[in-house]
């Protein structure tokens, strides 16, 4: 919720309602998605899969009143930073991010199979997430 407040304050938008959660269950479900296990095995075993699961779940659930695409992008960046990773902007550039997040957020309206959209997001993140450079001593 704090990330949503920060993103809303920084970037606004026509429907910005900083920190207003429409679906507490949707938010909790999205945040827990990367940790899901199936029959004792991680459903998303690699880091890019975990990030894709979080982003896609946020876009599916639309837990906030406005700003869900912006907060999903901010969550992607924050999740990477917290895990000493970064996103290569040569691969995941602004236009690519905008297109894939729009498709992931609107797959129902566009008639796209969710598994195809998730696969596209996962493959893009697999190519673009890299380990952060070590900080100089």
C-alpha positions in Angstrom: 0.0 0.0 0.0 2.9 2.3 0.7 4.3 1.7 -2.8 0.9 2.6 -4.3 0.9 5.8 -2.2 4.3 6.7 -3.4 3.6 5.9 -7.1 0.3 7.8 -6.9 2.0 10.8 -5.3 4.8 10.8 -7.9 2.9 10.1 -11.1 -0.7 10.8 -10.2 -3.0 9.8 -13.0 -6.7 10.5 -13.7 -7.8 7.8 -11.2 -5.1 8.2 -8.6 -6.4 7.4 -5.1 -3.2 6.9 -3.1 -3.3 3.8 -0.9 -7.0 3.1 -1.5 -7.4 -0.7 -1.7 -10.5 -2.0 -3.5 -9.7 -5.6 -2.9 -7.7 -6.6 0.2 -8.0 -10.2 -0.8 -6.7 -9.4 -4.3 -3.7 -7.6 -2.9 -2.9 -10.3 -0.4 -3.3 -13.0 -3.1 -1.0 -11.1 -5.5 1.7 -10.5 -2.9 1.7 -14.2 -1.9 1.6 -15.6 -5.5 5.4 -15.9 -5.9 5.5 -18.2 -2.8 2.9 -20.7 -4.1 3.7 -24.4 -4.0 2.0 -27.2 -5.8 2.4 -30.7 -4.4 5.3 -29.6 -2.3 7.2 -27.9 -5.2 7.5 -24.2 -5.9 5.1 -23.2 -8.7 7.5 -20.4 -9.7 11.0 -21.8 -9.0 13.2 -19.1 -10.7 13.5 -15.5 -9.7 12.1 -14.1 -13.1 9.1 -16.5 -12.7 8.4 -15.2 -9.2 8.6 -11.6 -10.5 6.3 -12.4 -13.4 3.9 -14.1 -11.0 3.7 -11.0 -8.7 3.3 -8.6 -11.6 0.7 -10.7 -13.4 -1.3 -11.3 -10.1 -1.3 -7.6 -9.4 -2.6 -6.9 -12.9 -5.2 -9.6 -12.7 -6.5 -8.7 -9.2 -6.5 -4.9 -9.8 -6.4 -4.4 -6.0 -6.1 -0.6 -6.0 -8.5 2.1 -7.1 -6.5 3.3 -10.0 -2.8 3.0 -10.8 -2.6 -0.8 -10.9 -0.3 -0.9 -13.9 2.0 1.8 -12.5 2.2 0.0 -9.1 2.9 -3.4 -10.8 5.9 -1.8 -12.6 7.1 -0.2 -9.4 6.7 -3.6 -7.6 8.7 -5.3 -10.3 11.6 -2.8 -9.9 11.4 -2.9 -6.1 11.2 -6.7 -5.9 14.3 -6.8 -8.1 16.2 -4.2 -6.0 15.4 -6.0 -2.8 16.9 -9.2 -4.3 20.1 -7.5 -5.7 18.8 -7.6 -9.2 18.0 -5.0 -11.8 16.1 -4.8 -15.1 18.1 -4.3 -18.3 16.3 -1.3 -19.9 17.8 -2.2 -23.3 15.5 -5.3 -23.2 12.7 -4.1 -21.0 12.4 -0.6 -22.3 9.6 1.9 -21.8 7.6 0.9 -24.9 8.0 -2.8 -24.2 7.0 -2.4 -20.6 3.9 -0.4 -21.6 2.8 -2.9 -24.2 3.3 -6.1 -22.1 1.7 -4.5 -19.0 -1.3 -3.3 -21.0 -1.8 -6.8 -22.5 -1.4 -8.4 -19.0 -3.9 -6.0 -17.5 -6.4 -6.2 -20.3 -6.1 -9.8 -21.5 -9.7 -10.6 -20.7 -11.0 -7.6 -22.7 -8.7 -8.5 -25.6 -9.7 -12.1 -25.6 -6.1 -13.3 -24.9 -5.4 -16.6 -23.1 -3.9 -15.7 -19.7 -1.3 -18.4 -19.9 0.0 -16.9 -23.2 0.2 -13.4 -21.6 2.0 -14.8 -18.5 4.4 -16.8 -20.7 5.3 -13.6 -22.6 5.8 -11.7 -19.4 7.9 -14.5 -17.9 10.1 -14.9 -21.0 10.7 -11.1 -21.2 11.6 -10.9 -17.6 13.9 -14.0 -17.9 15.9 -12.1 -20.6 15.9 -8.7 -18.9 16.5 -9.4 -15.1 20.2 -9.4 -14.3 22.2 -9.5 -11.1 23.1 -6.0 -9.8 26.7 -4.9 -10.0 28.5 -5.2 -6.7 28.8 -1.9 -4.9 32.3 -0.5 -4.7 34.1 -1.0 -1.4 
